[in-house]
Amino acid sequence: MQPTPPDLLHLPHVRPRFECETSLSAAEITRRIQTALEQPDAPCQGRVSPGFVSLWLPAEEQHYWSPQLQMTIEESERGSRIRGLYGPRPAVWTMFVFIYALIGFSTVVVAVIGWSRRSLGLSAHILWWVPVLVLLFGSIYATSHFGQRLGHDQMSTLHDFLAESTGLRIPKEDGLMI
């Protein structure tokens, strides 16, 4: 099965997600996924718990930007509701959140110091750091999208495995580049 090429005109979400409802019970969905994971030709690995599924690619196929799929499966009035979230490994996601927070905090501190100095009639050359930090923030954001594009084929593999193992038609959200 060939993965769908990404829409190059649409910026993806940092962590694409999907949601769908099915008439199958949560236990049946997790059973189907567990059965598919146990097959010797399964394209991915995972962990299945009641109400929660985590899928990833084998270690030999992973790279820095390899995605994972985390899903919660809840009983609903019509059967069950599946919520999925694609994202990088937790260490990569934590690093990006830390960098975003550090740049954001630094921007606020520089702006407060600069405007305080300016209001006192002192030199406020430190304010030149604000656009530099904003550009740095933008470049980190662009880097995360570049990494997501590098993991596109693997994201498609996870998505296709889920659809085939459950027999469900899993929606592809606007920001989901699959």
Summary of the structure (lengths in Angstrom):
residues: 178
radius of gyration: 21.2
end to end distance: 12.5
largest distance: 71.9
contacts: 491
relative contact order: 0.22
helix: 48%
strand: 20%
